[in-house]
Amino acid sequence: MIEVTRLNGSKLLINAELVEFVEETPDTVVSLIDGKKIIVKESRQDIKNLVILYKREFISCLLSFTIIFFPSIKEKTVSGVSSTN
C-alpha cells in the first residue's frame, strides 16, 4: 500500500498493485484498474517513486522469506547463477 493525500488533506492508502496509470491534468489523477480515479496532491513522479519503493520492499521481503524457509536457495544469486561457479 502507498499513502497519498487527497486535495482536502485527508490521507488515503492505495493498493500499489491496482494502479493502472497516473496523469497530471494539472491535478494528479491516479487511475486504478477497476476504473476508479483518485485526485491527489502528490506529483506523478512522487506516485511513481512510491510504487517503486513499495515493489522494492515487497521483493526484499519475498527474498528474505525465501532464504529463511529455503536455505539452499541462499547459495544462488537472483539471476539463478550459482555463487560457487
Summary of the structure (lengths in Angstrom):
residues: 85
radius of gyration: 17.7
end to end distance: 38.6
largest distance: 56.8
contacts: 195
relative contact order: 0.15
helix: 40%
strand: 31%
